[in-house]
Amino acid sequence: MARLFGTDGVRGLANKDLTAELALELSVGAAHVLGEAGVFGQKRPVALVGRDTRASGEFLEAAVVAGLASAGVDVVRVGVVPTPGVAFLVNDRNAELGVMLSASHNPMPDNGIKFFSRGGVKLDDLLEDAIEERMGEEWARPIGAAVGRVTDDLGAIEAYVAHLVSSLGADSSLEGLKVVLDCANGASSMTAVAAFETQGAEVVAIHNTPDGENINENCGSTHMGDLQKKVVEVGADLGLAFDGDADRCLACDAEGNLIDGDQILAILALTLKEDQKLHSDTVVATIMSNLGFVNAMKEHGISVDSTKVGDRYVLESMNANGFTLGGEQSGHVIMSEFATTGDGVLTGLHLAARMARTGKSLKELGQVMTRLPQVMINVKDVDKLRAGIDPQIQSAVSAANKELGDTGRVVLRPSGTEPVVRVMVEAETTERAQQVCEELAAIVKERVSL
């Protein structure tokens, strides 16, 4: 049986894969496992529950709340809030557990359940496995005054926005900057405009009227076209796009040119190093970050710690080594001084603050690195495990890397869910990257086809 938890909680098609019954059982299991693990301590446990703007979040929230309260956990609903907002509030409100209902950048019909433990940190694999094992078992139900109570935290959004603004420091103003914010009709609709306007920016908001069905629909960080056009149309200094639960941020400059997660990470790394806040002069990124990012960091005396793809692996490295900055090309950026997970609005604020502080345009700041052309081919219907050990494939990859030298690289990565091997090649030109990628993809297909 496949593992229920993925790389970021439990996800699926709402009301088909992710049902109210499953949400309730997961919540009961989490209450029992975390209680036995000592997370709750001696006091009556409190859990915060938030959601993004998906219509399915309404019934799933009701199921999660019912499950937790029936297990003797007091529940505080914080309403529609970004995922990093739940993580912050768990710590700020001294709660023992947080639950976020969101499928992030996925289409509206999907949804997901993410758990946070004390301090606003995501659960490790062992705790997730334990929760899965406990689902559906018989348990002694509390009765009377022992059942959990349910309340609403009406000041949650304001507290989270105040935290975002305070992260910039008292002397950091965004006055004079005009910014377009694409809220993806998601959770940032409740927070982003307030945060930027509080800091003095002139804000033009788009896709900030969620109706339960339009989240991520041709907007946000996965569909940048509207943002790029709007920035040019209104003469803004920059544009920022979030995803449905606002844990990601991508940008575009005043000309509408894309500023991706690698460039954002590079800009923030230089800022932290300048302020002597970049621990060990190291930034954490995944193996899919562009080689141009790695080269740029090297030129500025910054090391790059490369991890497997996925924000949880970036977080693992940051937590294990005390690193203060990490992220992914997708715009999932983690600033550990202020957040325990990726926070799109936080990232956007600090990017804009860098512009205000230096007086430089985002285009100029983004030129800290030069993206190398990158080509990826998904080789389908192959034995992805054999691909990693096949001697001819490994020999071909080594030869290609040697030939590309410092001007490119090859990454072979198995899909986490499908019989697919992703072949990624970077080179000085798109034509060269395409050629090498096609040659390697053909070898993979020939050697390990199912």
N, C-alpha and C positions, 0 to 999 in steps of 0.2 A: 504494500500500500504506500502511495506517495506521501511524503511529509506534508502536513497541512500548512505549516508555516513556511513562507518563502523568505526571500532576502529582506523583506520589509513588511512583516506581519502576515495576515491571512487575507487574500484577495480573491475575488471571483465575481461572476455575474450576479448582481443583487437579486434576491428572491428565487434564484435557481441554484447556484453554487453556494452563495453566501446567504443563508436563510435566517429568519428570526430565531428558529430553533437552534441553529448552529451558534449564532451570536450569544444566545442565552447560556448555552453549555460552555462556550469558551470563557465567558465572564465568571461563571461559577467555578470552573477549573482554575482560572487565574487567582480568584479569591482564596481557594484552598491551598494552592501551591505556594503562593507568596506568603500566606499566613504561616505555613509550616516551615518556610525558609527563613522565618524571623524578620521578614521585611516589615511586618505590621507592628512588631514589638508587643508591648503589653496593653497599649491603648486600643480603643475601638477604631478600626481602620476607616480612612476616608479616601474615596476615589473621585477624581475629576473626569467628566465625560464631555468631550467636544466632538464636533463634526464639521465637515465642509458643507457646501450648499446643495449637494445631490438630494433629490426627492427621497431616495431610498434611505438616506441617513436618518430620516424621521422615524421610520418604523424600526430600523436597526438600533437607533439610540434607545428607543423604548425597551427593546429586548435586552440590551446590555444593562440598562438601569435596573430592570426587573431581576436579572440574574445576580447582579452584585448585591442589591438590597436583600434578596431572598437568602443570600449567603451571609448576611449580617454585616454588610459593609455600608456605611453611610455614603451616599452619592451626592455629589454637587455637579449639576449641569452648568456648563459654561457657554453653551450655545454654539453658534457658528464662529469658528476661530481657526487660524492656521495651525497646522501640526506643531511647528515650533512654539506656538503660543501655549498649547497644552503642556509641552515639555517644560516651558518656563513656569507656568502656573502650578504644576505639581510641586516644584521646588519652592516657589514663592509662597504658596498656601500651606506648605508643610504637609502635603498629602502623601499617602503611602502608595498610591497607584493612579495612573492616568490612562485613559482609553480615548483614542482618536478614531473616528469613523471617516475614512477617506481612501480613495484609490488614486490620489495624487494627480498625475497628468493623464491618467487613463480616461477613456470616454465615459459619459454620464451613466450608462447602464451598469457599469462596474462599481464596486465599492470594496472597502477593506477595513480591517480592524487592526490597529497598532496599539501595543501596550507599552507603557512607561512605568518603571519602578521608582522608588524613592529617589529624589534628586533630579527626576526628569530624564533618566537614562533608559535606553531601550533594553529589553530583556536579552540575555544571552541565549545561545542555542539550548543549553541544558534546561533552563527554566521553560523555554518554549516547548521542548519535548515533554517535560513533566506535565505541563498543562494539557497537552494533547492526550497523554496517557490517562489522565484523570477524567476525561470527558465521558459522560454517561454512566459513571459509577454511582452506587447508592451512597447517600450521605445523610448525616443527622441534621435536620433542618431546624434553625432557630425559630422560636415562636414568641409571641407577645412582644415585650419591649426589646427583645434581642434582635428583631429584624432590623434591617437598615432603614434609615430615613432618607428622603429625597428632597433636596432644596436647589435653588438656583442662585448662582453668583452673578448678580447684575453688574458688578464692577470689574468683571474679568477682562473685557476688551480694553477698557481704559487703563488698567494696570499693565497689560502687555504693551500697549502703545507707549506708555510712559517709560517702560523698560527699554524699548527700542530707541527712543529719543535720547534717553540718558546715556546710552552706550557711546554716543558721539562726543560727550564731554560738554562742559558749560560754554566753551569758547568756539564751538563749531556751529556755524550758521550756513544755511543753504540759500540765503537771500541773494537774489540776482540770477539764480538758476531757474530755468523753465524746463519742466520734466513732464513727459507723457508716461502715464502708468497704465499698462494693460493688466487688469486684475483677473482675466480669464473667467469672469463671472463666477469666481470662486471665493475662498475665504479671505483673500487679501482685500476684497471689496469693503470689508469691515474695518481694515486697519491701515492700509497703505497711504491713502489720501491724508488721513489725519496725521500720520507720522511725518510725512513730508511737509505738509502745511504748517505744522507746529514748528518745524525748523526753518520756516521762512521761504520755502520754495514755492514758485508758481506752478500749480498742478493742473494738467489736463488729463482727465481720467477717461478711459475707454473700456468697454466690456466690464462694467462694474455694476450691472443691474441683474443679478442672479435671479432666476425664477424657478430653480430646482431642476431644470432640464437643459439649460444652456451652458453649463460648466465645461470648459475646455473646448467648446464647439467653435472650431475655426478661429481660435484666439489663444492668447497666452503664450507661454514659452515654447510650445510645440508648433505654433502657427504665427510667425513673426511679421507677416506681410502687412496687416493692418497697422501695427505699431510703427513700422518703418515708414509707411506712407504718412501717417498722422504727424510724426516728428518733423518731417520735411514740410508738410502743409502748414503747421502752426509755428514753424521756426523755433522749435525747442532745442535746448542744448543736448538733451539725451532722452532716450526712451528706455523704460524698464518693463520687462514682461515676466510675470509670475505664472506658476502653474496652479492647478485647482486648490491645492492645500498650502500653497505659498512657501514650500520648502526649497524652491528653485528660483533662480533669477538669471535671465539673459538680458542683454542690453543692445542698443544701437546708438551710433553717434549722430551728430547733427545732420549728417548727409544720408542717414538711413542705413549705414553700413553695420553689419552684425558684429557685435563684440561678444564672443562666446565665453564659456566658463573658464577656459584656459587663460584667456586674456584678463578676465576679471581676477582670477586667482593670482596672476603675475602682478597686476597693479596693487592688489592688497598685500602681497608678500613684500613688495618694495616699501610700502607704507609702514608695515610692522617692523621691518628691518631698520628703517630710518628712525623709528621710535624705540628701537631696542626691545621690541616685544615679540620678535620672531624667534621662538625658542630654538637654540642650537643652529640658528640660521638655516632652518629646514622647513620645507613645505611638503605636505603629503598629497599625492595625486595618484590616479590609477594608471595602469599600463596603457590605457587608451588615450591618455593626454598626448597632445601633439609634441613631436620631437622639438619643434620650434620653441615650445614652452620650456622644455628641459634645457635647451641650449641657452635661452635667455636668462634663466635662473643661474646657470653656471657662470655666465658673464658677469653677473652681479654678486657672485660669492655666496649663492644660496644653493643648498643641496636639495634634491628631490627624492623623497622616499616613495617608491612606486609600490602600489598594492594591487590586488585583484580588483576587477570591476565591481562596484557596489559601494554605497556610502557606508555600510556597516564595516567594511574592511578599512576604509579611510579612518573611521572612528576608532577602530581597534588599534591601529598604529598610533593615532594621536593620544589615546588614553594610555597606552603602554609606555610611550616615550615622552609624554608631556608636551607634545608639539601643539602649537597654538593656531595653526592654519592648515586646512586641507580642503580638498574638493574634487569635483569631476567636471569634465568638459560640458556636461549637460546643464551646468549652472548650480549644481548642488554644492554650496560652499559652507564650510563649518568654521566659525570663529569661536574657539573654545573659551575665550575670556568672557563671552557674553551668551553663549548658547551651547546646548548639549547635542544639537542636531543641526542640519542645514536649515538656514532661515533666509528666504528670499528677500523679504523687506529689509532685514538687517543688512544683508549684503548690498542691496541697492542704496541704502542710506550711506554706507561707508564708501561706496564707489563715488557717489555724488559729493561726499565730503572731501574726497581726494581731489576732485576737480576744483571745488571751492578753495581748498587750501593751497593748491599749486597755481591756480589761475590757468591751467592748461585745459584744452578741449579733450573730450573723451577719445577722439580720433588720435590725438597726439599721445595720450597716455597708453592707448592700445597698441601703439607702435613699439612698445617695449619688447614685443616678440613678433616674429614673422612666422605665420603658420605655413608649414610645409604641406604641399598637396597630399591628400590622404584618400586612398581608395580601399573600399572593403567589399569583399564578395562572400556571401553566405553559401557555403557548399552544403547542400541538403542531402538527406538520406544517406548519411555516412556514420560509421562507428566512431563517435567522437572520442571515446576513450583510447582506442587504438591509435588515433591520429597523433596523440601525444607521445607515443613510444615507438611508432614505426620508424625504422632506421633510415629508409629512403626519404621520408618526409623531413625528418630532422636534419639529414644531410643537405637537402635542398634549401631548407630555411637557413642553415648555417652559411651555405655558399652565398645565398642572396644577401644576408646581413654583411658578410665580408665584402662583397662587391659594392654594396651601397656605402659602406664605411660610415663616416660621420655625417653623410648627406642624406641618410634615410635609415629605415629599419623595417623589420617584419614582426608582426605579432599574430600567432595562431591562438584562437580562443574558442573552446567548446561552449555551445549554448547551455544554459542551465536547465532548460526545459524541453528542448527539441533535439532530434538527431542531426544537428547542424554544427559545422565548424566554421567559425568566422575568420577569414583571412584578411588581415589589414596590412597595407603597405604604405609607407611614406617615402617620398623621394623628392628630388629637386624639381621635377616637372610632373604634371599630371599624367603625361603620356608614359613616362618611365614607370611611375607607380602602377598604372593600369597594366602595363606589360608584365611586370614582375608578379603582380597579384594574380593575373590570369594564368600565368605559368604555374604558380604554386597551387592555385585552386584546382587545376587540372591534375596535378600530381596527387593531391589529397583525394580527389574523386576516384582516380584510378586505383589507389592503394587501399582505401578503406570503405569503398562503396558497399552498402548493405545489399 
